[in-house]
Amino acid sequence: MDSNQPDLDLVFFAMADGTRRAVLQKLGEGPASVSDLSEPFDMALPPFMKHIKMLEKAKLITTRKVGRVRTCELNPDTYADLENWLHEQRRQWDSRYQKLDALLTQMKGASE
């Protein structure tokens, strides 16, 4: 796998946590500081930073630090890769369902 490509196992693992999904949803509104993102959660900053680091490791977000403020934003490239993977899975399943439908129609016609 290209080192610039996201590891989809890691992406899904990161998204499996409700806190991290809420952070991603909030970042969908635009970049935000870690302190702003942590505000709605009842946890200290160090444990919250573990969530941020996991999202960053999965390449779902990028962060930058200016002075004492760390700002997070979504990484659209990872979402595009995820969307492409999901689209391919859907295409494969749609094809399978169409073949099953054709077979069932053929079997129904043969039994009449």
Gaussian input, Z-matrix of N, CA and C with variables (Angstrom, degrees):
# hf/3-21g

backbone

0 1
 N
 C     1     B1
 C     2     B2     1     A1
 N     3     B3     2     A2     1     D1
 C     4     B4     3     A3     2     D2
 C     5     B5     4     A4     3     D3
 N     6     B6     5     A5     4     D4
 C     7     B7     6     A6     5     D5
 C     8     B8     7     A7     6     D6
 N     9     B9     8     A8     7     D7
 C    10    B10     9     A9     8     D8
 C    11    B11    10    A10     9     D9
 N    12    B12    11    A11    10    D10
 C    13    B13    12    A12    11    D11
 C    14    B14    13    A13    12    D12
 N    15    B15    14    A14    13    D13
 C    16    B16    15    A15    14    D14
 C    17    B17    16    A16    15    D15
 N    18    B18    17    A17    16    D16
 C    19    B19    18    A18    17    D17
 C    20    B20    19    A19    18    D18
 N    21    B21    20    A20    19    D19
 C    22    B22    21    A21    20    D20
 C    23    B23    22    A22    21    D21
 N    24    B24    23    A23    22    D22
 C    25    B25    24    A24    23    D23
 C    26    B26    25    A25    24    D24
 N    27    B27    26    A26    25    D25
 C    28    B28    27    A27    26    D26
 C    29    B29    28    A28    27    D27
 N    30    B30    29    A29    28    D28
 C    31    B31    30    A30    29    D29
 C    32    B32    31    A31    30    D30
 N    33    B33    32    A32    31    D31
 C    34    B34    33    A33    32    D32
 C    35    B35    34    A34    33    D33
 N    36    B36    35    A35    34    D34
 C    37    B37    36    A36    35    D35
 C    38    B38    37    A37    36    D36
 N    39    B39    38    A38    37    D37
 C    40    B40    39    A39    38    D38
 C    41    B41    40    A40    39    D39
 N    42    B42    41    A41    40    D40
 C    43    B43    42    A42    41    D41
 C    44    B44    43    A43    42    D42
 N    45    B45    44    A44    43    D43
 C    46    B46    45    A45    44    D44
 C    47    B47    46    A46    45    D45
 N    48    B48    47    A47    46    D46
 C    49    B49    48    A48    47    D47
 C    50    B50    49    A49    48    D48
 N    51    B51    50    A50    49    D49
 C    52    B52    51    A51    50    D50
 C    53    B53    52    A52    51    D51
 N    54    B54    53    A53    52    D52
 C    55    B55    54    A54    53    D53
 C    56    B56    55    A55    54    D54
 N    57    B57    56    A56    55    D55
 C    58    B58    57    A57    56    D56
 C    59    B59    58    A58    57    D57
 N    60    B60    59    A59    58    D58
 C    61    B61    60    A60    59    D59
 C    62    B62    61    A61    60    D60
 N    63    B63    62    A62    61    D61
 C    64    B64    63    A63    62    D62
 C    65    B65    64    A64    63    D63
 N    66    B66    65    A65    64    D64
 C    67    B67    66    A66    65    D65
 C    68    B68    67    A67    66    D66
 N    69    B69    68    A68    67    D67
 C    70    B70    69    A69    68    D68
 C    71    B71    70    A70    69    D69
 N    72    B72    71    A71    70    D70
 C    73    B73    72    A72    71    D71
 C    74    B74    73    A73    72    D72
 N    75    B75    74    A74    73    D73
 C    76    B76    75    A75    74    D74
 C    77    B77    76    A76    75    D75
 N    78    B78    77    A77    76    D76
 C    79    B79    78    A78    77    D77
 C    80    B80    79    A79    78    D78
 N    81    B81    80    A80    79    D79
 C    82    B82    81    A81    80    D80
 C    83    B83    82    A82    81    D81
 N    84    B84    83    A83    82    D82
 C    85    B85    84    A84    83    D83
 C    86    B86    85    A85    84    D84
 N    87    B87    86    A86    85    D85
 C    88    B88    87    A87    86    D86
 C    89    B89    88    A88    87    D87
 N    90    B90    89    A89    88    D88
 C    91    B91    90    A90    89    D89
 C    92    B92    91    A91    90    D90
 N    93    B93    92    A92    91    D91
 C    94    B94    93    A93    92    D92
 C    95    B95    94    A94    93    D93
 N    96    B96    95    A95    94    D94
 C    97    B97    96    A96    95    D95
 C    98    B98    97    A97    96    D96
 N    99    B99    98    A98    97    D97
 C   100   B100    99    A99    98    D98
 C   101   B101   100   A100    99    D99
 N   102   B102   101   A101   100   D100
 C   103   B103   102   A102   101   D101
 C   104   B104   103   A103   102   D102
 N   105   B105   104   A104   103   D103
 C   106   B106   105   A105   104   D104
 C   107   B107   106   A106   105   D105
 N   108   B108   107   A107   106   D106
 C   109   B109   108   A108   107   D107
 C   110   B110   109   A109   108   D108
 N   111   B111   110   A110   109   D109
 C   112   B112   111   A111   110   D110
 C   113   B113   112   A112   111   D111
 N   114   B114   113   A113   112   D112
 C   115   B115   114   A114   113   D113
 C   116   B116   115   A115   114   D114
 N   117   B117   116   A116   115   D115
 C   118   B118   117   A117   116   D116
 C   119   B119   118   A118   117   D117
 N   120   B120   119   A119   118   D118
 C   121   B121   120   A120   119   D119
 C   122   B122   121   A121   120   D120
 N   123   B123   122   A122   121   D121
 C   124   B124   123   A123   122   D122
 C   125   B125   124   A124   123   D123
 N   126   B126   125   A125   124   D124
 C   127   B127   126   A126   125   D125
 C   128   B128   127   A127   126   D126
 N   129   B129   128   A128   127   D127
 C   130   B130   129   A129   128   D128
 C   131   B131   130   A130   129   D129
 N   132   B132   131   A131   130   D130
 C   133   B133   132   A132   131   D131
 C   134   B134   133   A133   132   D132
 N   135   B135   134   A134   133   D133
 C   136   B136   135   A135   134   D134
 C   137   B137   136   A136   135   D135
 N   138   B138   137   A137   136   D136
 C   139   B139   138   A138   137   D137
 C   140   B140   139   A139   138   D138
 N   141   B141   140   A140   139   D139
 C   142   B142   141   A141   140   D140
 C   143   B143   142   A142   141   D141
 N   144   B144   143   A143   142   D142
 C   145   B145   144   A144   143   D143
 C   146   B146   145   A145   144   D144
 N   147   B147   146   A146   145   D145
 C   148   B148   147   A147   146   D146
 C   149   B149   148   A148   147   D147
 N   150   B150   149   A149   148   D148
 C   151   B151   150   A150   149   D149
 C   152   B152   151   A151   150   D150
 N   153   B153   152   A152   151   D151
 C   154   B154   153   A153   152   D152
 C   155   B155   154   A154   153   D153
 N   156   B156   155   A155   154   D154
 C   157   B157   156   A156   155   D155
 C   158   B158   157   A157   156   D156
 N   159   B159   158   A158   157   D157
 C   160   B160   159   A159   158   D158
 C   161   B161   160   A160   159   D159
 N   162   B162   161   A161   160   D160
 C   163   B163   162   A162   161   D161
 C   164   B164   163   A163   162   D162
 N   165   B165   164   A164   163   D163
 C   166   B166   165   A165   164   D164
 C   167   B167   166   A166   165   D165
 N   168   B168   167   A167   166   D166
 C   169   B169   168   A168   167   D167
 C   170   B170   169   A169   168   D168
 N   171   B171   170   A170   169   D169
 C   172   B172   171   A171   170   D170
 C   173   B173   172   A172   171   D171
 N   174   B174   173   A173   172   D172
 C   175   B175   174   A174   173   D173
 C   176   B176   175   A175   174   D174
 N   177   B177   176   A176   175   D175
 C   178   B178   177   A177   176   D176
 C   179   B179   178   A178   177   D177
 N   180   B180   179   A179   178   D178
 C   181   B181   180   A180   179   D179
 C   182   B182   181   A181   180   D180
 N   183   B183   182   A182   181   D181
 C   184   B184   183   A183   182   D182
 C   185   B185   184   A184   183   D183
 N   186   B186   185   A185   184   D184
 C   187   B187   186   A186   185   D185
 C   188   B188   187   A187   186   D186
 N   189   B189   188   A188   187   D187
 C   190   B190   189   A189   188   D188
 C   191   B191   190   A190   189   D189
 N   192   B192   191   A191   190   D190
 C   193   B193   192   A192   191   D191
 C   194   B194   193   A193   192   D192
 N   195   B195   194   A194   193   D193
 C   196   B196   195   A195   194   D194
 C   197   B197   196   A196   195   D195
 N   198   B198   197   A197   196   D196
 C   199   B199   198   A198   197   D197
 C   200   B200   199   A199   198   D198
 N   201   B201   200   A200   199   D199
 C   202   B202   201   A201   200   D200
 C   203   B203   202   A202   201   D201
 N   204   B204   203   A203   202   D202
 C   205   B205   204   A204   203   D203
 C   206   B206   205   A205   204   D204
 N   207   B207   206   A206   205   D205
 C   208   B208   207   A207   206   D206
 C   209   B209   208   A208   207   D207
 N   210   B210   209   A209   208   D208
 C   211   B211   210   A210   209   D209
 C   212   B212   211   A211   210   D210
 N   213   B213   212   A212   211   D211
 C   214   B214   213   A213   212   D212
 C   215   B215   214   A214   213   D213
 N   216   B216   215   A215   214   D214
 C   217   B217   216   A216   215   D215
 C   218   B218   217   A217   216   D216
 N   219   B219   218   A218   217   D217
 C   220   B220   219   A219   218   D218
 C   221   B221   220   A220   219   D219
 N   222   B222   221   A221   220   D220
 C   223   B223   222   A222   221   D221
 C   224   B224   223   A223   222   D222
 N   225   B225   224   A224   223   D223
 C   226   B226   225   A225   224   D224
 C   227   B227   226   A226   225   D225
 N   228   B228   227   A227   226   D226
 C   229   B229   228   A228   227   D227
 C   230   B230   229   A229   228   D228
 N   231   B231   230   A230   229   D229
 C   232   B232   231   A231   230   D230
 C   233   B233   232   A232   231   D231
 N   234   B234   233   A233   232   D232
 C   235   B235   234   A234   233   D233
 C   236   B236   235   A235   234   D234
 N   237   B237   236   A236   235   D235
 C   238   B238   237   A237   236   D236
 C   239   B239   238   A238   237   D237
 N   240   B240   239   A239   238   D238
 C   241   B241   240   A240   239   D239
 C   242   B242   241   A241   240   D240
 N   243   B243   242   A242   241   D241
 C   244   B244   243   A243   242   D242
 C   245   B245   244   A244   243   D243
 N   246   B246   245   A245   244   D244
 C   247   B247   246   A246   245   D245
 C   248   B248   247   A247   246   D246
 N   249   B249   248   A248   247   D247
 C   250   B250   249   A249   248   D248
 C   251   B251   250   A250   249   D249
 N   252   B252   251   A251   250   D250
 C   253   B253   252   A252   251   D251
 C   254   B254   253   A253   252   D252
 N   255   B255   254   A254   253   D253
 C   256   B256   255   A255   254   D254
 C   257   B257   256   A256   255   D255
 N   258   B258   257   A257   256   D256
 C   259   B259   258   A258   257   D257
 C   260   B260   259   A259   258   D258
 N   261   B261   260   A260   259   D259
 C   262   B262   261   A261   260   D260
 C   263   B263   262   A262   261   D261
 N   264   B264   263   A263   262   D262
 C   265   B265   264   A264   263   D263
 C   266   B266   265   A265   264   D264
 N   267   B267   266   A266   265   D265
 C   268   B268   267   A267   266   D266
 C   269   B269   268   A268   267   D267
 N   270   B270   269   A269   268   D268
 C   271   B271   270   A270   269   D269
 C   272   B272   271   A271   270   D270
 N   273   B273   272   A272   271   D271
 C   274   B274   273   A273   272   D272
 C   275   B275   274   A274   273   D273
 N   276   B276   275   A275   274   D274
 C   277   B277   276   A276   275   D275
 C   278   B278   277   A277   276   D276
 N   279   B279   278   A278   277   D277
 C   280   B280   279   A279   278   D278
 C   281   B281   280   A280   279   D279
 N   282   B282   281   A281   280   D280
 C   283   B283   282   A282   281   D281
 C   284   B284   283   A283   282   D282
 N   285   B285   284   A284   283   D283
 C   286   B286   285   A285   284   D284
 C   287   B287   286   A286   285   D285
 N   288   B288   287   A287   286   D286
 C   289   B289   288   A288   287   D287
 C   290   B290   289   A289   288   D288
 N   291   B291   290   A290   289   D289
 C   292   B292   291   A291   290   D290
 C   293   B293   292   A292   291   D291
 N   294   B294   293   A293   292   D292
 C   295   B295   294   A294   293   D293
 C   296   B296   295   A295   294   D294
 N   297   B297   296   A296   295   D295
 C   298   B298   297   A297   296   D296
 C   299   B299   298   A298   297   D297
 N   300   B300   299   A299   298   D298
 C   301   B301   300   A300   299   D299
 C   302   B302   301   A301   300   D300
 N   303   B303   302   A302   301   D301
 C   304   B304   303   A303   302   D302
 C   305   B305   304   A304   303   D303
 N   306   B306   305   A305   304   D304
 C   307   B307   306   A306   305   D305
 C   308   B308   307   A307   306   D306
 N   309   B309   308   A308   307   D307
 C   310   B310   309   A309   308   D308
 C   311   B311   310   A310   309   D309
 N   312   B312   311   A311   310   D310
 C   313   B313   312   A312   311   D311
 C   314   B314   313   A313   312   D312
 N   315   B315   314   A314   313   D313
 C   316   B316   315   A315   314   D314
 C   317   B317   316   A316   315   D315
 N   318   B318   317   A317   316   D316
 C   319   B319   318   A318   317   D317
 C   320   B320   319   A319   318   D318
 N   321   B321   320   A320   319   D319
 C   322   B322   321   A321   320   D320
 C   323   B323   322   A322   321   D321
 N   324   B324   323   A323   322   D322
 C   325   B325   324   A324   323   D323
 C   326   B326   325   A325   324   D324
 N   327   B327   326   A326   325   D325
 C   328   B328   327   A327   326   D326
 C   329   B329   328   A328   327   D327
 N   330   B330   329   A329   328   D328
 C   331   B331   330   A330   329   D329
 C   332   B332   331   A331   330   D330
 N   333   B333   332   A332   331   D331
 C   334   B334   333   A333   332   D332
 C   335   B335   334   A334   333   D333

   B1=1.4541
   B2=1.5221
   B3=1.3048
   B4=1.4611
   B5=1.5260
   B6=1.3372
   B7=1.4689
   B8=1.5239
   B9=1.3373
   B10=1.4623
   B11=1.5250
   B12=1.3338
   B13=1.4567
   B14=1.5271
   B15=1.3176
   B16=1.4668
   B17=1.5216
   B18=1.3069
   B19=1.4520
   B20=1.5293
   B21=1.3302
   B22=1.4678
   B23=1.5236
   B24=1.3445
   B25=1.4639
   B26=1.5257
   B27=1.3190
   B28=1.4617
   B29=1.5328
   B30=1.3246
   B31=1.4696
   B32=1.5279
   B33=1.3351
   B34=1.4655
   B35=1.5290
   B36=1.3350
   B37=1.4615
   B38=1.5266
   B39=1.3201
   B40=1.4704
   B41=1.5203
   B42=1.3226
   B43=1.4615
   B44=1.5277
   B45=1.3351
   B46=1.4639
   B47=1.5294
   B48=1.3187
   B49=1.4589
   B50=1.5275
   B51=1.3145
   B52=1.4631
   B53=1.5205
   B54=1.3237
   B55=1.4666
   B56=1.5218
   B57=1.3226
   B58=1.4671
   B59=1.5262
   B60=1.3345
   B61=1.4711
   B62=1.5231
   B63=1.3253
   B64=1.4709
   B65=1.5297
   B66=1.3223
   B67=1.4682
   B68=1.5226
   B69=1.3344
   B70=1.4676
   B71=1.5232
   B72=1.3212
   B73=1.4664
   B74=1.5243
   B75=1.3197
   B76=1.4666
   B77=1.5289
   B78=1.3216
   B79=1.4654
   B80=1.5291
   B81=1.3243
   B82=1.4613
   B83=1.5186
   B84=1.3216
   B85=1.4680
   B86=1.5216
   B87=1.3305
   B88=1.4623
   B89=1.5155
   B90=1.3394
   B91=1.4653
   B92=1.5269
   B93=1.3308
   B94=1.4667
   B95=1.5189
   B96=1.3148
   B97=1.4638
   B98=1.5287
   B99=1.3211
   B100=1.4595
   B101=1.5260
   B102=1.3218
   B103=1.4740
   B104=1.5249
   B105=1.3339
   B106=1.4683
   B107=1.5257
   B108=1.3298
   B109=1.4647
   B110=1.5246
   B111=1.3266
   B112=1.4686
   B113=1.5268
   B114=1.3135
   B115=1.4700
   B116=1.5346
   B117=1.3478
   B118=1.4725
   B119=1.5312
   B120=1.3266
   B121=1.4640
   B122=1.5208
   B123=1.3075
   B124=1.4604
   B125=1.5261
   B126=1.3369
   B127=1.4608
   B128=1.5208
   B129=1.3154
   B130=1.4625
   B131=1.5283
   B132=1.3020
   B133=1.4628
   B134=1.5332
   B135=1.3484
   B136=1.4734
   B137=1.5343
   B138=1.3455
   B139=1.4729
   B140=1.5318
   B141=1.3229
   B142=1.4657
   B143=1.5236
   B144=1.3278
   B145=1.4677
   B146=1.5243
   B147=1.3338
   B148=1.4716
   B149=1.5259
   B150=1.3270
   B151=1.4647
   B152=1.5285
   B153=1.3194
   B154=1.4661
   B155=1.5270
   B156=1.3260
   B157=1.4720
   B158=1.5236
   B159=1.3336
   B160=1.4653
   B161=1.5234
   B162=1.3280
   B163=1.4671
   B164=1.5236
   B165=1.3129
   B166=1.4634
   B167=1.5331
   B168=1.3215
   B169=1.4708
   B170=1.5249
   B171=1.3299
   B172=1.4679
   B173=1.5265
   B174=1.3131
   B175=1.4672
   B176=1.5276
   B177=1.3415
   B178=1.4594
   B179=1.5193
   B180=1.3390
   B181=1.4618
   B182=1.5237
   B183=1.3091
   B184=1.4616
   B185=1.5221
   B186=1.3154
   B187=1.4592
   B188=1.5186
   B189=1.3121
   B190=1.4649
   B191=1.5241
   B192=1.3118
   B193=1.4582
   B194=1.5155
   B195=1.3172
   B196=1.4612
   B197=1.5217
   B198=1.3126
   B199=1.4594
   B200=1.5140
   B201=1.3148
   B202=1.4668
   B203=1.5213
   B204=1.3258
   B205=1.4694
   B206=1.5280
   B207=1.3457
   B208=1.4623
   B209=1.5246
   B210=1.3275
   B211=1.4653
   B212=1.5259
   B213=1.3198
   B214=1.4638
   B215=1.5186
   B216=1.3305
   B217=1.4652
   B218=1.5177
   B219=1.3305
   B220=1.4570
   B221=1.5187
   B222=1.3295
   B223=1.4565
   B224=1.5316
   B225=1.3309
   B226=1.4651
   B227=1.5258
   B228=1.3197
   B229=1.4661
   B230=1.5199
   B231=1.3219
   B232=1.4624
   B233=1.5200
   B234=1.3228
   B235=1.4650
   B236=1.5194
   B237=1.3174
   B238=1.4658
   B239=1.5271
   B240=1.3326
   B241=1.4674
   B242=1.5253
   B243=1.3226
   B244=1.4608
   B245=1.5251
   B246=1.3153
   B247=1.4624
   B248=1.5294
   B249=1.3222
   B250=1.4667
   B251=1.5204
   B252=1.3308
   B253=1.4541
   B254=1.5298
   B255=1.3271
   B256=1.4652
   B257=1.5228
   B258=1.3280
   B259=1.4645
   B260=1.5348
   B261=1.3245
   B262=1.4647
   B263=1.5274
   B264=1.3264
   B265=1.4648
   B266=1.5270
   B267=1.3049
   B268=1.4682
   B269=1.5223
   B270=1.3409
   B271=1.4596
   B272=1.5282
   B273=1.3211
   B274=1.4652
   B275=1.5241
   B276=1.3342
   B277=1.4573
   B278=1.5247
   B279=1.3190
   B280=1.4670
   B281=1.5186
   B282=1.3238
   B283=1.4620
   B284=1.5297
   B285=1.3130
   B286=1.4706
   B287=1.5248
   B288=1.3244
   B289=1.4643
   B290=1.5276
   B291=1.3103
   B292=1.4666
   B293=1.5244
   B294=1.3319
   B295=1.4678
   B296=1.5229
   B297=1.3243
   B298=1.4599
   B299=1.5227
   B300=1.3198
   B301=1.4591
   B302=1.5274
   B303=1.3325
   B304=1.4662
   B305=1.5243
   B306=1.3213
   B307=1.4597
   B308=1.5251
   B309=1.3205
   B310=1.4658
   B311=1.5257
   B312=1.3211
   B313=1.4659
   B314=1.5231
   B315=1.3217
   B316=1.4656
   B317=1.5270
   B318=1.3238
   B319=1.4600
   B320=1.5253
   B321=1.3252
   B322=1.4562
   B323=1.5253
   B324=1.3374
   B325=1.4629
   B326=1.5226
   B327=1.3157
   B328=1.4636
   B329=1.5226
   B330=1.3303
   B331=1.4637
   B332=1.5238
   B333=1.3301
   B334=1.4715
   B335=1.4971
   A1=108.62
   A2=116.33
   A3=122.76
   A4=108.83
   A5=116.15
   A6=119.07
   A7=112.53
   A8=117.74
   A9=120.58
   A10=112.22
   A11=116.81
   A12=121.27
   A13=109.45
   A14=117.08
   A15=118.47
   A16=110.74
   A17=116.33
   A18=123.42
   A19=105.58
   A20=116.88
   A21=119.68
   A22=112.54
   A23=117.93
   A24=119.12
   A25=110.03
   A26=115.65
   A27=120.54
   A28=110.91
   A29=116.55
   A30=120.96
   A31=110.08
   A32=116.41
   A33=119.47
   A34=111.33
   A35=117.35
   A36=120.48
   A37=110.09
   A38=116.39
   A39=120.60
   A40=110.95
   A41=116.79
   A42=120.68
   A43=112.62
   A44=117.17
   A45=120.38
   A46=112.51
   A47=117.27
   A48=121.34
   A49=110.42
   A50=116.68
   A51=121.50
   A52=114.06
   A53=116.79
   A54=119.78
   A55=110.05
   A56=116.36
   A57=119.69
   A58=111.15
   A59=117.10
   A60=118.82
   A61=110.55
   A62=117.22
   A63=120.48
   A64=110.53
   A65=117.20
   A66=120.88
   A67=109.59
   A68=116.79
   A69=120.29
   A70=110.89
   A71=115.99
   A72=119.93
   A73=110.64
   A74=116.89
   A75=120.98
   A76=110.28
   A77=117.36
   A78=120.52
   A79=111.61
   A80=117.03
   A81=120.41
   A82=111.84
   A83=116.50
   A84=121.44
   A85=111.57
   A86=116.78
   A87=121.41
   A88=111.14
   A89=117.11
   A90=120.95
   A91=111.47
   A92=114.97
   A93=120.21
   A94=109.44
   A95=115.58
   A96=120.27
   A97=109.16
   A98=115.53
   A99=120.50
   A100=110.16
   A101=117.20
   A102=118.90
   A103=111.33
   A104=117.89
   A105=120.38
   A106=110.81
   A107=116.41
   A108=120.29
   A109=111.79
   A110=116.62
   A111=120.07
   A112=112.87
   A113=116.88
   A114=121.91
   A115=114.53
   A116=119.51
   A117=118.62
   A118=114.78
   A119=117.88
   A120=120.51
   A121=110.93
   A122=114.57
   A123=120.75
   A124=109.14
   A125=115.57
   A126=119.77
   A127=109.34
   A128=114.54
   A129=120.35
   A130=109.27
   A131=115.87
   A132=121.16
   A133=113.49
   A134=120.69
   A135=118.70
   A136=114.29
   A137=119.49
   A138=117.79
   A139=112.33
   A140=116.73
   A141=119.16
   A142=110.15
   A143=116.80
   A144=120.62
   A145=111.49
   A146=117.54
   A147=119.91
   A148=109.70
   A149=116.72
   A150=120.36
   A151=110.27
   A152=116.47
   A153=120.66
   A154=109.94
   A155=116.48
   A156=120.32
   A157=111.29
   A158=117.28
   A159=120.09
   A160=110.50
   A161=117.41
   A162=120.85
   A163=110.77
   A164=115.81
   A165=120.39
   A166=110.25
   A167=117.04
   A168=121.54
   A169=110.87
   A170=116.41
   A171=121.51
   A172=111.96
   A173=116.72
   A174=123.77
   A175=112.57
   A176=116.08
   A177=120.24
   A178=111.41
   A179=115.88
   A180=120.67
   A181=109.64
   A182=114.84
   A183=121.39
   A184=106.77
   A185=115.39
   A186=119.61
   A187=109.00
   A188=114.39
   A189=120.25
   A190=107.12
   A191=113.94
   A192=119.17
   A193=109.01
   A194=115.28
   A195=122.40
   A196=106.17
   A197=115.98
   A198=119.52
   A199=109.84
   A200=116.36
   A201=121.08
   A202=112.76
   A203=116.88
   A204=120.50
   A205=110.26
   A206=115.49
   A207=121.09
   A208=107.50
   A209=115.48
   A210=121.60
   A211=109.21
   A212=115.62
   A213=122.45
   A214=109.47
   A215=115.40
   A216=120.14
   A217=109.00
   A218=114.82
   A219=120.32
   A220=110.29
   A221=115.08
   A222=121.66
   A223=106.98
   A224=118.50
   A225=120.63
   A226=113.77
   A227=118.55
   A228=120.49
   A229=111.57
   A230=116.94
   A231=120.12
   A232=110.70
   A233=116.96
   A234=119.97
   A235=110.86
   A236=117.64
   A237=121.20
   A238=109.80
   A239=117.33
   A240=120.78
   A241=110.85
   A242=116.64
   A243=121.31
   A244=110.53
   A245=116.32
   A246=120.98
   A247=111.02
   A248=117.60
   A249=121.24
   A250=110.91
   A251=117.18
   A252=120.90
   A253=110.22
   A254=116.87
   A255=120.89
   A256=111.57
   A257=116.72
   A258=121.10
   A259=110.18
   A260=117.11
   A261=120.81
   A262=110.61
   A263=117.50
   A264=120.28
   A265=110.58
   A266=116.65
   A267=120.60
   A268=110.91
   A269=116.40
   A270=120.59
   A271=110.20
   A272=116.95
   A273=120.52
   A274=111.30
   A275=116.94
   A276=119.67
   A277=111.61
   A278=117.71
   A279=120.26
   A280=110.44
   A281=116.88
   A282=121.38
   A283=110.40
   A284=116.84
   A285=120.62
   A286=111.09
   A287=116.68
   A288=120.40
   A289=111.30
   A290=117.56
   A291=120.77
   A292=110.58
   A293=117.03
   A294=120.65
   A295=110.63
   A296=117.10
   A297=121.01
   A298=110.41
   A299=116.90
   A300=121.48
   A301=110.70
   A302=116.63
   A303=120.37
   A304=110.62
   A305=117.59
   A306=121.37
   A307=110.74
   A308=117.43
   A309=120.39
   A310=111.34
   A311=116.70
   A312=120.69
   A313=109.90
   A314=116.45
   A315=121.35
   A316=110.39
   A317=117.57
   A318=121.19
   A319=110.88
   A320=116.75
   A321=120.77
   A322=109.88
   A323=116.11
   A324=120.47
   A325=111.90
   A326=117.59
   A327=121.63
   A328=111.49
   A329=117.51
   A330=120.10
   A331=112.47
   A332=116.61
   A333=118.75
   A334=112.14
   D1=136.93
   D2=177.48
   D3=-61.00
   D4=134.24
   D5=-177.44
   D6=-65.04
   D7=-17.24
   D8=177.24
   D9=-86.30
   D10=-12.89
   D11=-179.95
   D12=-85.66
   D13=143.82
   D14=178.08
   D15=-71.78
   D16=148.93
   D17=173.60
   D18=-85.33
   D19=109.01
   D20=-174.49
   D21=-61.98
   D22=-31.61
   D23=175.69
   D24=-61.15
   D25=-42.35
   D26=179.52
   D27=-68.77
   D28=-37.39
   D29=177.80
   D30=-61.53
   D31=-49.01
   D32=-179.79
   D33=-65.94
   D34=-37.61
   D35=176.81
   D36=-61.44
   D37=-45.70
   D38=-179.68
   D39=-62.81
   D40=-37.78
   D41=-177.31
   D42=-81.10
   D43=-6.82
   D44=-179.00
   D45=-75.24
   D46=-12.73
   D47=-178.04
   D48=-96.73
   D49=131.28
   D50=-177.60
   D51=-62.06
   D52=-37.74
   D53=178.38
   D54=-62.93
   D55=-45.05
   D56=-178.82
   D57=-66.86
   D58=-37.77
   D59=176.78
   D60=-63.70
   D61=-39.08
   D62=178.30
   D63=-64.46
   D64=-38.62
   D65=177.08
   D66=-62.98
   D67=-45.24
   D68=179.25
   D69=-61.51
   D70=-41.16
   D71=179.17
   D72=-62.44
   D73=-42.95
   D74=178.61
   D75=-64.50
   D76=-40.27
   D77=179.56
   D78=-69.00
   D79=-17.79
   D80=173.77
   D81=-62.67
   D82=-21.04
   D83=177.55
   D84=-83.62
   D85=-13.73
   D86=179.94
   D87=137.64
   D88=170.95
   D89=179.98
   D90=-57.71
   D91=150.14
   D92=179.96
   D93=-150.78
   D94=153.18
   D95=177.15
   D96=-76.19
   D97=156.74
   D98=177.96
   D99=-59.07
   D100=-40.59
   D101=-179.48
   D102=-64.46
   D103=-38.31
   D104=176.57
   D105=-66.21
   D106=-40.53
   D107=-179.43
   D108=-67.17
   D109=-34.81
   D110=-176.01
   D111=-79.46
   D112=-16.13
   D113=-174.25
   D114=-51.04
   D115=-47.26
   D116=-176.07
   D117=-73.62
   D118=-7.33
   D119=-174.34
   D120=-103.11
   D121=142.39
   D122=-179.93
   D123=-89.73
   D124=69.51
   D125=177.23
   D126=-151.52
   D127=154.34
   D128=178.17
   D129=-70.60
   D130=162.98
   D131=-177.53
   D132=-61.95
   D133=-42.55
   D134=-179.38
   D135=-57.54
   D136=-46.81
   D137=176.63
   D138=-65.40
   D139=-34.76
   D140=178.49
   D141=-64.79
   D142=-37.66
   D143=179.10
   D144=-62.38
   D145=-28.06
   D146=176.22
   D147=-63.48
   D148=-37.94
   D149=176.62
   D150=-65.08
   D151=-43.47
   D152=179.62
   D153=-61.85
   D154=-43.66
   D155=-179.55
   D156=-64.44
   D157=-36.99
   D158=177.93
   D159=-65.69
   D160=-43.26
   D161=178.10
   D162=-63.60
   D163=-36.31
   D164=178.66
   D165=-70.74
   D166=-41.19
   D167=178.55
   D168=-61.95
   D169=-36.90
   D170=178.48
   D171=-78.63
   D172=-1.90
   D173=179.66
   D174=64.93
   D175=24.40
   D176=175.78
   D177=-81.12
   D178=-26.94
   D179=178.04
   D180=-135.02
   D181=162.64
   D182=168.86
   D183=-122.13
   D184=152.44
   D185=177.17
   D186=-130.07
   D187=154.09
   D188=173.21
   D189=-144.35
   D190=145.73
   D191=-177.98
   D192=-113.84
   D193=125.95
   D194=175.07
   D195=-122.04
   D196=111.93
   D197=-175.23
   D198=65.68
   D199=-122.57
   D200=179.96
   D201=-100.28
   D202=2.26
   D203=-175.24
   D204=-106.21
   D205=123.10
   D206=174.62
   D207=-100.35
   D208=122.74
   D209=-178.99
   D210=-107.81
   D211=138.89
   D212=-179.82
   D213=-113.93
   D214=148.57
   D215=171.30
   D216=-150.04
   D217=157.31
   D218=179.93
   D219=-66.64
   D220=149.36
   D221=174.84
   D222=-102.85
   D223=100.85
   D224=-174.21
   D225=-63.70
   D226=-25.35
   D227=-179.52
   D228=-63.24
   D229=-40.95
   D230=179.46
   D231=-65.91
   D232=-39.15
   D233=178.27
   D234=-65.49
   D235=-36.10
   D236=177.55
   D237=-65.33
   D238=-43.20
   D239=177.99
   D240=-63.48
   D241=-42.05
   D242=178.47
   D243=-64.18
   D244=-44.07
   D245=178.84
   D246=-61.86
   D247=-41.41
   D248=178.00
   D249=-62.54
   D250=-42.57
   D251=179.71
   D252=-63.89
   D253=-45.88
   D254=179.34
   D255=-63.72
   D256=-39.16
   D257=178.10
   D258=-61.83
   D259=-42.68
   D260=179.09
   D261=-64.58
   D262=-40.25
   D263=177.72
   D264=-63.04
   D265=-42.56
   D266=179.35
   D267=-64.48
   D268=-42.06
   D269=179.26
   D270=-59.91
   D271=-43.84
   D272=179.91
   D273=-63.51
   D274=-43.64
   D275=-179.40
   D276=-69.30
   D277=-38.17
   D278=176.33
   D279=-59.66
   D280=-41.39
   D281=178.64
   D282=-63.15
   D283=-42.66
   D284=179.17
   D285=-64.03
   D286=-42.05
   D287=179.10
   D288=-64.98
   D289=-38.47
   D290=178.06
   D291=-64.06
   D292=-41.22
   D293=178.21
   D294=-65.56
   D295=-40.69
   D296=178.02
   D297=-64.27
   D298=-43.50
   D299=178.61
   D300=-60.25
   D301=-43.56
   D302=179.00
   D303=-63.66
   D304=-41.23
   D305=179.27
   D306=-64.98
   D307=-43.88
   D308=179.73
   D309=-65.12
   D310=-38.33
   D311=177.13
   D312=-64.10
   D313=-42.33
   D314=179.08
   D315=-64.43
   D316=-42.48
   D317=-179.94
   D318=-66.67
   D319=-37.78
   D320=179.36
   D321=-65.58
   D322=-41.72
   D323=179.17
   D324=-66.02
   D325=-35.17
   D326=-179.39
   D327=-72.19
   D328=-27.57
   D329=-177.64
   D330=-85.27
   D331=-9.74
   D332=-178.35
   D333=-90.30

